Amino acid sequence: MWVIPELVGHTLVTVLMLISLHWFIFLLNLPVASWNIYRYIMVPSGNMGVFDPTEIHNRGQLKSHMKEAMIKLGFHLLCFFMYLYSMILALIND
């Protein structure tokens, strides 16, 4: 249910960073956006989606999905504090 909004939101943020010429943040977001698009495209036919619970438990992929979730959590925390720092810096400089 949340895969498509995450995909669209992350791709939109990546494109906006490219348009606004924030190269470092764009290059930081590009691999994650590409990974989200790749994961969505490579869903086998017949599965419910990217996170099909039966496939995850039947194939023993729970550990790899948890690892991916923790990496995404760390990435989003890093981005949050980086964006917060950028906002505060922009407010101070004005």
Residue pairs with C-beta under 8 A, 6 or more apart in sequence:
3 40
3 49
3 50
3 51
4 40
6 36
7 36
7 37
7 40
10 29
10 32
10 33
10 36
11 33
11 36
11 37
13 29
13 33
14 26
14 29
14 30
14 33
17 25
17 26
17 29
18 26
25 79
25 82
28 79
29 79
32 72
32 75
39 50
40 50
43 49
43 50
43 52
47 55
48 54
51 65
55 61
56 62
56 65
